[in-house]
Amino acid sequence: MSHRHVNKRTGVVIGAAAAAVMGAAILLPNANASTDRPPAPRTFSASAATQLATALKSDLGGDNAAWYLDGANGHLVMNVLSKDAAERVQAKGAVARVVHNSMTALKAGTKTLRETAAVPGTAWSIDPRTNKIVVVADKTVTGAKMATLAKATRGMGAGMVTVKRSQGEFRRFDGGGMSEDPGTPPAGGDGQNGGQGANGGQGANGGQGANGGQGANGGQGANGGQGANGGQGGGQGDGGQANGGQGGGGSAAGPIGGSAIFGGNARCSLGFNVTVKGAPAFLTAGHCGNDSPTWSADQGGSQPLGSVQDSQFPKTDFAIVTYDDKSAQPQSAVDLGNGSTQQITKAAEAAVGMKVQRSGSTTGVHDGTVTGLDATVNYGNGDIVNGLIQTDVCAEPGDSGGSMFAGDSAVGLTSGGSGDCTQGGETFFQPVTDALKATGAEIGAGGGDGSGGAAAGGDQSAGGDQSGGSDQSAGGDQSAGGDQSASGDQSAGGDQSAGADQGAGSDQSAGGDALN
């Protein structure tokens, strides 16, 4: 039995075979279109991802809803609001996610929180991984304060905001310098094999420097062979050079990122050496700048560094200190806590998912990940800071102002947070790029290539005798190359500041939700 079909438009009867051919002709274009697939996602470095994301944000306009780095595979993930925008993102080799909340809506939500939930002990940031605002309430947020926060977030809806709790307490990470117990660095926390120098300096391989002469004040010989008073013993064998100079990865001759700085009764950390109109200076936290108008490399003030020229806190959190010695050539580097340094050549914007390290005078070097941007933290007493970078890197009092960096890029200045380096926690950082724009400063200071020598204050080893050969004892304090007794070893100031009992730790680091 034959099968026939009637064309309803023309009334023409056609056979089954012809109908099949016509049907195939109609379906063929759609079948061809279904074979077009977006290119496979590319793998990006943090800097390359930032460049592409910046270009895509400009191209997408209102369809952009933030982006992040997928650290597991190096993919750049762009949140978008439409299928058309997703196709444009995929064509550039990035991963596209169509989400509900626009950046306009998310920023409006943070504005609502600032206006209706200014509760001490709270922090919030935009988390592109969840496409929400993540609010963290510390252990002090109870009773009426929690009720105020809950009312504000309920009004925004569950699709816009997530509330988490921290077991610790948000505080600034500046530390007292005069009366604190030096304590013991957390096991493995500073990568220095336990050696700690006087006045907060820490000696590589367990060696101890007299009068603050290790990494906190910079002057350090390889394997613990330091010159006194922060000077640097000549003839190092592990990357350092005599006369304070340094090759890549060597030790530093003056204060660098992560070094201890002292002002009045406060101890903080140096962030990054910079230049301002050609003059040497350094960045640290604004709340540190507010603590004292002058800063030194030692607790007693015998090694003055410089004076605060601008200090901004609260709202933002940065200060710039100009060196007293205008001919000083401090290195543009960060102390890695093991006798070596990381050269810093530029500044970079933070990105959620970026892997970072932090160097500070209390806890040394720790690493982690950026978890949120445009963060607000309320430390209490009216100290509310906006526009911060949120991370899961730990820190403790005395680390304030210290360097957050990614490779050779300066990223942030330590502000404060919750927890400690025993149990972990979340820490907030002032973006370096904002501080540089506000102060007109530039990364690097004088001998940023390591060709300089003395730090401001003249802390070359005793008598300036950087004999290129060997193990000078620099006044008899140390026999270079070994684990010196360094008379009077751990004087106050190398302290582990109070606050180590905050158990924020691994609990809720804002923005740490799993990918949607």
JOZIGI-V497223 format. One record per residue. N is the residue number from 1. OMEGA is omega in radians with two decimals (NA if undefined). D_FIRST is the distance of its C-alpha to the first C-alpha in Angstrom with 2 decimals. Layout:
n = {N,N}
omega = {OMEGA,OMEGA}
d_first = {D_FIRST,D_FIRST}
This chain:
n = {1,2,3,4,5,6,7,8,9,10,11,12,13,14,15,16,17,18,19,20,21,22,23,24,25,26,27,28,29,30,31,32,33,34,35,36,37,38,39,40,41,42,43,44,45,46,47,48,49,50,51,52,53,54,55,56,57,58,59,60,61,62,63,64,65,66,67,68,69,70,71,72,73,74,75,76,77,78,79,80,81,82,83,84,85,86,87,88,89,90,91,92,93,94,95,96,97,98,99,100,101,102,103,104,105,106,107,108,109,110,111,112,113,114,115,116,117,118,119,120,121,122,123,124,125,126,127,128,129,130,131,132,133,134,135,136,137,138,139,140,141,142,143,144,145,146,147,148,149,150,151,152,153,154,155,156,157,158,159,160,161,162,163,164,165,166,167,168,169,170,171,172,173,174,175,176,177,178,179,180,181,182,183,184,185,186,187,188,189,190,191,192,193,194,195,196,197,198,199,200,201,202,203,204,205,206,207,208,209,210,211,212,213,214,215,216,217,218,219,220,221,222,223,224,225,226,227,228,229,230,231,232,233,234,235,236,237,238,239,240,241,242,243,244,245,246,247,248,249,250,251,252,253,254,255,256,257,258,259,260,261,262,263,264,265,266,267,268,269,270,271,272,273,274,275,276,277,278,279,280,281,282,283,284,285,286,287,288,289,290,291,292,293,294,295,296,297,298,299,300,301,302,303,304,305,306,307,308,309,310,311,312,313,314,315,316,317,318,319,320,321,322,323,324,325,326,327,328,329,330,331,332,333,334,335,336,337,338,339,340,341,342,343,344,345,346,347,348,349,350,351,352,353,354,355,356,357,358,359,360,361,362,363,364,365,366,367,368,369,370,371,372,373,374,375,376,377,378,379,380,381,382,383,384,385,386,387,388,389,390,391,392,393,394,395,396,397,398,399,400,401,402,403,404,405,406,407,408,409,410,411,412,413,414,415,416,417,418,419,420,421,422,423,424,425,426,427,428,429,430,431,432,433,434,435,436,437,438,439,440,441,442,443,444,445,446,447,448,449,450,451,452,453,454,455,456,457,458,459,460,461,462,463,464,465,466,467,468,469,470,471,472,473,474,475,476,477,478,479,480,481,482,483,484,485,486,487,488,489,490,491,492,493,494,495,496,497,498,499,500,501,502,503,504,505,506,507,508,509,510,511,512,513,514,515,516}
omega = {-3.10,3.13,3.13,3.10,3.11,3.04,-3.03,-3.13,-3.06,-3.09,-3.11,3.10,3.13,-3.14,-3.12,-3.12,3.12,3.12,3.13,3.12,3.14,3.13,3.12,3.13,3.14,-3.07,-2.99,-3.14,3.14,3.12,3.11,-3.11,-3.07,3.13,3.12,-3.12,3.09,3.12,3.12,3.13,3.11,3.03,-3.05,2.85,-3.13,-3.11,3.12,3.10,3.13,3.13,-3.13,-3.13,3.11,3.12,-3.14,3.11,3.12,-3.12,-3.05,-3.13,-3.09,3.10,3.12,3.12,3.08,-3.06,3.08,3.08,3.01,-3.02,-3.09,-3.07,3.11,3.14,2.99,-3.11,3.12,3.00,-3.12,-3.07,-3.10,3.12,3.13,3.11,3.13,-3.14,3.12,3.11,-3.11,3.13,3.13,3.10,3.10,3.07,-3.13,3.04,3.07,-3.04,-3.06,-3.01,3.07,3.07,3.10,-3.14,-3.13,3.12,3.06,3.11,3.10,3.09,3.09,3.12,3.13,-3.06,-3.01,-3.06,3.11,-3.05,3.08,3.14,3.11,3.06,3.06,3.11,3.07,3.14,-3.12,-3.14,3.10,-3.10,-3.14,2.92,3.12,3.12,3.07,3.08,-3.12,-3.00,3.14,-3.09,-3.13,3.03,-3.08,3.13,3.11,3.11,3.11,3.13,-3.12,3.13,-3.12,-3.08,3.09,-3.14,-3.14,3.10,-3.10,-3.14,-3.09,-2.98,3.04,3.14,3.10,3.08,3.00,3.12,-3.14,-3.12,3.14,3.09,3.01,-3.08,2.93,-3.09,3.03,-3.06,-2.94,-2.96,-3.07,3.07,3.14,3.08,3.14,3.12,3.10,-3.11,3.11,-3.00,-3.06,3.09,-3.03,3.12,3.00,-3.09,-3.13,-3.11,3.11,3.11,3.02,3.11,-3.13,-3.05,3.11,3.07,3.04,3.13,-3.11,-3.09,3.10,3.05,3.03,-3.02,2.87,-2.94,-3.12,3.08,2.94,-2.96,-3.05,3.00,-3.13,3.09,3.04,-3.08,-3.08,2.91,-3.11,3.07,3.07,3.13,-3.06,3.13,-3.14,3.01,3.11,-3.12,-3.03,3.01,3.12,3.11,3.10,3.10,3.00,3.13,-3.12,2.96,-3.13,3.10,3.13,3.12,-3.05,-3.11,-3.13,-3.13,3.14,-3.14,-3.11,3.13,3.08,3.01,-3.03,3.10,-3.08,3.10,-3.05,2.97,3.08,3.13,3.07,3.14,-3.13,2.99,-3.09,2.96,3.07,-3.06,3.09,-3.12,-3.11,-3.14,3.02,3.09,2.98,-3.11,3.11,3.12,3.01,3.10,3.10,-3.10,-3.05,3.12,-3.13,-3.09,-3.13,-3.13,3.10,-3.05,-3.10,3.11,-3.12,3.11,-3.08,3.11,-3.08,-3.07,3.14,3.09,3.11,3.13,-3.08,3.07,-0.06,-2.97,2.95,-3.03,3.07,3.04,3.06,-3.11,3.11,-3.14,3.08,3.13,-3.06,3.10,-3.14,3.12,-3.14,-3.08,3.04,-3.01,3.09,3.11,3.12,3.01,-3.13,-3.11,3.13,-3.11,3.01,3.08,3.12,-3.06,-3.07,3.05,-3.12,3.01,3.07,3.05,3.07,-3.07,3.13,3.05,-3.07,3.01,3.08,3.10,3.14,-3.00,3.11,-2.96,3.11,-3.04,3.04,-3.12,-3.12,-3.00,3.01,-3.09,-3.13,3.13,3.14,-3.08,3.00,3.06,-3.13,-3.12,-3.08,-3.13,3.13,-3.13,-3.14,-3.09,-3.11,3.02,-3.08,3.03,3.12,-3.10,3.01,3.09,3.13,3.02,-3.14,3.12,-3.04,3.11,-3.11,3.12,-3.08,-2.95,2.82,-3.01,3.08,-3.05,-3.13,-3.12,3.00,-3.08,-3.04,3.05,-3.07,3.12,-3.13,-3.14,-3.06,3.07,-3.12,-3.08,2.97,-3.11,3.14,-3.14,3.09,-3.10,-3.12,-3.07,2.98,3.09,3.13,-3.10,3.11,3.14,3.13,3.13,-3.07,-3.05,-3.06,-3.11,3.09,3.11,-3.12,3.13,3.06,-3.07,-3.12,3.11,3.13,-3.10,3.13,-3.13,-2.97,2.95,3.06,-3.09,3.01,-3.07,2.91,-3.03,-2.95,3.10,-3.14,-2.98,3.09,-3.11,-2.99,-2.97,-2.90,-2.81,-3.05,-3.10,3.07,3.09,3.09,-3.11,-3.04,2.90,-2.96,3.06,-3.12,-3.14,-3.01,3.01,3.00,-3.08,3.09,-2.96,-2.88,3.10,-3.10,-3.14,3.01,-2.92,2.92,-2.98,3.12,3.10,-3.10,-3.11,-3.14,-3.06,-3.10,3.06,-2.94,-3.10,-2.83,2.99,-3.02,3.10,-3.05,-3.14,3.09,3.13,3.05,NA}
d_first = {0.00,3.78,6.66,9.76,13.29,16.30,19.63,21.91,24.96,23.97,21.14,19.27,15.50,14.57,11.75,11.30,13.61,16.16,16.23,17.01,19.74,21.22,21.33,23.13,25.50,26.39,27.06,28.91,32.32,32.47,31.67,34.47,36.86,36.39,37.84,41.17,43.60,47.29,49.80,51.19,54.29,57.56,60.64,63.67,67.38,68.96,70.48,67.31,65.30,67.91,67.76,63.98,63.95,66.64,64.63,61.44,63.36,64.58,61.12,59.42,62.07,61.23,58.09,60.37,61.09,63.34,62.68,63.79,63.89,61.80,64.50,62.22,60.46,62.38,59.62,60.52,58.69,58.57,57.84,56.06,54.77,51.56,48.54,49.66,53.07,51.55,49.71,53.01,54.78,52.22,52.40,56.09,55.52,56.48,54.60,53.63,53.61,52.55,55.12,56.20,59.95,61.21,64.55,65.92,65.11,66.51,69.72,70.08,69.80,72.64,74.71,74.13,75.34,78.45,79.25,78.53,78.83,81.83,82.60,84.86,83.14,79.70,77.68,74.29,72.16,68.73,66.40,63.42,61.82,61.35,61.35,64.11,67.86,69.38,72.62,75.00,77.79,80.65,82.57,84.99,82.30,82.68,83.47,83.74,82.70,79.43,78.86,79.30,76.86,74.27,74.49,73.96,70.96,69.27,69.36,67.48,64.56,63.23,60.84,63.80,66.52,67.14,70.56,71.99,75.36,77.81,80.41,82.91,84.77,84.31,87.49,88.72,89.41,92.93,95.49,99.20,101.26,104.74,104.72,101.50,101.28,99.80,97.63,95.26,92.07,88.89,88.11,86.20,86.02,87.90,87.17,90.90,91.63,93.78,96.55,97.78,100.46,103.05,102.23,98.54,98.15,96.22,97.13,94.67,94.72,96.98,99.87,101.71,103.30,106.64,106.89,103.20,102.71,99.10,95.74,96.48,99.04,97.46,100.28,99.17,99.68,97.14,97.22,99.54,102.29,103.05,106.00,107.86,107.20,103.65,104.65,102.67,104.17,104.01,102.43,99.26,96.95,93.62,92.67,95.56,98.20,101.88,103.22,100.41,97.83,94.50,91.66,88.11,87.89,91.67,93.86,95.12,98.71,98.54,96.64,92.90,89.81,90.20,94.00,96.13,97.98,100.69,101.91,104.42,103.28,99.65,97.73,94.46,92.62,92.44,89.00,88.96,91.68,91.25,93.25,94.15,95.42,96.33,98.25,97.26,95.89,93.48,90.89,90.96,89.95,91.31,92.53,94.54,95.95,97.01,98.81,101.40,102.43,103.29,101.70,103.03,101.77,103.97,104.76,108.43,107.82,109.75,106.77,105.84,102.56,102.27,102.07,99.18,98.42,95.49,94.03,91.09,90.38,88.80,85.71,85.45,87.17,88.78,92.29,93.74,97.02,98.96,100.98,104.76,105.11,103.60,103.70,101.67,98.58,96.49,93.38,89.92,88.70,87.83,89.50,87.05,89.54,89.85,92.37,89.78,88.45,85.31,85.96,84.60,83.71,81.66,80.35,76.73,74.75,73.48,69.79,68.25,67.42,70.19,72.25,75.94,79.39,82.48,86.10,88.92,92.51,92.02,88.92,88.37,84.86,81.66,78.08,75.00,72.30,72.21,70.45,70.94,72.22,74.19,75.68,78.37,80.83,83.50,86.46,88.44,91.67,89.82,88.72,85.14,83.60,80.41,78.18,78.57,76.42,75.50,75.21,75.24,78.28,81.34,84.81,88.17,91.29,92.97,89.64,89.53,89.28,88.05,85.41,81.66,80.12,77.06,78.12,80.54,79.48,81.54,79.29,81.36,84.74,85.00,85.56,85.12,82.75,82.55,83.15,84.85,84.23,84.46,81.64,79.92,79.18,78.07,80.16,80.15,81.16,82.37,80.23,82.46,80.84,81.97,85.49,85.76,84.70,87.15,90.11,89.51,89.79,88.11,87.09,89.73,93.48,95.85,95.41,91.80,91.42,93.94,96.77,98.82,100.95,102.91,101.44,103.21,106.29,107.24,105.97,106.34,108.02,111.73,113.81,110.76,111.08,107.56,108.71,105.82,106.56,106.25,106.80,109.19,110.36,110.88,113.99,113.65,110.95,108.33,108.17,105.12,102.18,102.57,102.26,105.25,107.21,107.72,110.55,109.61,106.01,103.77,105.54,104.13,101.36,99.03,98.12,94.97,95.03,94.57,91.17,89.74,89.19,86.25,83.25,80.49,78.87,75.44,74.63,72.94,73.05,71.70,68.41,67.62,64.36,61.34,58.82,56.23}
